[in-house]
């Protein structure tokens, strides 16, 4: 049993090299590496061509027009040669033992259709990486998924046939395609998280816009509505999602998102990025709240600096 690694790319920038190299350096080398460029405009395609010329395991695909993430992932699933497909993101880093551990896990757990893992949130350097633990059993994952996503998309390995049989990714759930898929998988197959960190996940400031966060919440509600009753028409699910969004206090939601994200950036050593984030959210949550959060972040940073100095 071999494995396919699927990496969708769109305007990845310099982190793409780190992502590609982390896969090529895996301890388990029997894989094909599908790298699909979705009509990037920043030179990502040239980086892919460079690495494809060096390593025959890379099978590049180049789009002439942007197809979107869901369609690109479905193309990758249908193009993959092997039934096991491991996802990778363009700005993350796979740890050297990732594919070996996932391959062995899926080989010995035939009842599991999707397996994620623990991850490290990527710090300013590896000393500042933060381990993220997640529920590992199917029952705990399925229960948690009713409230929130507990599977890191770029950490997963999937059984290609099972995912295709479910209809693959659905483009109607923009920014929540993975969450919608895990909910559908949980109704028919087993899910798991391997209790070992296998990826370093990059916290990025790109895309941290208010409109995207609010839009993502709508699709999150849409996925939940579709899960609650899979037989109802899609229009009914949309109506239920819009109703839940209308009932949500936007200011409270944005304050929680801004505070939690900024605090994590501080833990990872990105204090300046945390302040940039607060400036992005200031118009929504208000200047006073932004200042209160910023002061709390400053205090946390000083406490972390003292702790790290003692170490």
ChimeraX attribute file (.defattr): number of C-alpha atoms within 10 A of each C-alpha:
attribute: neighborCount
match mode: 1-to-1
recipient: residues
	/A:1	10
	/A:2	14
	/A:3	25
	/A:4	26
	/A:5	23
	/A:6	26
	/A:7	24
	/A:8	22
	/A:9	24
	/A:10	20
	/A:11	16
	/A:12	21
	/A:13	16
	/A:14	14
	/A:15	14
	/A:16	22
	/A:17	18
	/A:18	15
	/A:19	20
	/A:20	24
	/A:21	13
	/A:22	17
	/A:23	23
	/A:24	20
	/A:25	13
	/A:26	17
	/A:27	14
	/A:28	18
	/A:29	14
	/A:30	14
	/A:31	22
	/A:32	20
	/A:33	25
	/A:34	24
	/A:35	24
	/A:36	22
	/A:37	26
	/A:38	23
	/A:39	20
	/A:40	19
	/A:41	12
	/A:42	13
	/A:43	14
	/A:44	22
	/A:45	23
	/A:46	12
	/A:47	16
	/A:48	22
	/A:49	16
	/A:50	11
	/A:51	17
	/A:52	16
	/A:53	10
	/A:54	9
	/A:55	11
	/A:56	10
	/A:57	18
	/A:58	20
	/A:59	17
	/A:60	16
	/A:61	19
	/A:62	16
	/A:63	13
	/A:64	9
	/A:65	10
	/A:66	14
	/A:67	14
	/A:68	14
	/A:69	19
	/A:70	21
	/A:71	16
	/A:72	22
	/A:73	20
	/A:74	19
	/A:75	17
	/A:76	23
	/A:77	26
	/A:78	13
	/A:79	14
	/A:80	20
	/A:81	16
	/A:82	18
	/A:83	17
	/A:84	24
	/A:85	27
	/A:86	27
	/A:87	20
	/A:88	26
	/A:89	22
	/A:90	23
	/A:91	21
	/A:92	23
	/A:93	26
	/A:94	26
	/A:95	18
	/A:96	17
	/A:97	16
	/A:98	21
	/A:99	24
	/A:100	15
	/A:101	16
	/A:102	24
	/A:103	18
	/A:104	11
	/A:105	16
	/A:106	18
	/A:107	13
	/A:108	10
	/A:109	12
	/A:110	10
	/A:111	11
	/A:112	20
	/A:113	23
	/A:114	25
	/A:115	25
	/A:116	28
	/A:117	28
	/A:118	22
	/A:119	26
	/A:120	22
	/A:121	23
	/A:122	23
	/A:123	21
	/A:124	17
	/A:125	9
	/A:126	12
	/A:127	11
	/A:128	17
	/A:129	19
	/A:130	17
	/A:131	14
	/A:132	15
	/A:133	16
	/A:134	21
	/A:135	19
	/A:136	19
	/A:137	14
	/A:138	17
	/A:139	14
	/A:140	14
	/A:141	23
	/A:142	22
	/A:143	13
	/A:144	15
	/A:145	18
	/A:146	14
	/A:147	11
	/A:148	13
	/A:149	18
	/A:150	22
	/A:151	26
	/A:152	20
	/A:153	19
	/A:154	24
	/A:155	27
	/A:156	21
	/A:157	28
	/A:158	23
	/A:159	20
	/A:160	23
	/A:161	17
	/A:162	17
	/A:163	21
	/A:164	13
	/A:165	8
	/A:166	12
	/A:167	12
	/A:168	23
	/A:169	24
	/A:170	17
	/A:171	15
	/A:172	14
	/A:173	20
	/A:174	18
	/A:175	19
	/A:176	23
	/A:177	20
	/A:178	21
	/A:179	23
	/A:180	26
	/A:181	19
	/A:182	25
	/A:183	21
	/A:184	19
	/A:185	20
	/A:186	19
	/A:187	11
	/A:188	11
	/A:189	15
	/A:190	20
	/A:191	25
	/A:192	24
	/A:193	24
	/A:194	21
	/A:195	16
	/A:196	17
	/A:197	21
	/A:198	23
	/A:199	27
	/A:200	24
	/A:201	22
	/A:202	18
	/A:203	18
	/A:204	11
	/A:205	12
	/A:206	6
	/A:207	9
	/A:208	14
	/A:209	13
	/A:210	16
	/A:211	10
	/A:212	12
	/A:213	15
	/A:214	15
	/A:215	15
	/A:216	16
	/A:217	19
	/A:218	24
	/A:219	23
	/A:220	23
	/A:221	23
	/A:222	26
	/A:223	27
	/A:224	22
	/A:225	21
	/A:226	21
	/A:227	19
	/A:228	13
	/A:229	11
	/A:230	13
	/A:231	8
	/A:232	12
	/A:233	10
	/A:234	14
	/A:235	9
	/A:236	14
	/A:237	21
	/A:238	18
	/A:239	13
	/A:240	18
	/A:241	22
	/A:242	16
	/A:243	13
	/A:244	15
	/A:245	19
	/A:246	11
	/A:247	9
	/A:248	12
	/A:249	9
	/A:250	14
	/A:251	13
	/A:252	12
	/A:253	14
	/A:254	18
	/A:255	20
	/A:256	13
	/A:257	15
	/A:258	23
	/A:259	22
	/A:260	12
	/A:261	16
	/A:262	24
	/A:263	22
	/A:264	18
	/A:265	25
	/A:266	22
	/A:267	21
	/A:268	22
	/A:269	21
	/A:270	18
	/A:271	21
	/A:272	11
	/A:273	16
	/A:274	23
	/A:275	20
	/A:276	13
	/A:277	20
	/A:278	24
	/A:279	18
	/A:280	16
	/A:281	23
	/A:282	18
	/A:283	11
	/A:284	17
	/A:285	20
	/A:286	14
	/A:287	14
	/A:288	10
	/A:289	16
	/A:290	23
	/A:291	15
	/A:292	11
	/A:293	19
	/A:294	20
	/A:295	12
	/A:296	13
	/A:297	22
	/A:298	15
	/A:299	11
	/A:300	16
	/A:301	19
	/A:302	11
	/A:303	12
	/A:304	16
	/A:305	14
	/A:306	11
	/A:307	10
	/A:308	11
	/A:309	8
	/A:310	7
	/A:311	6
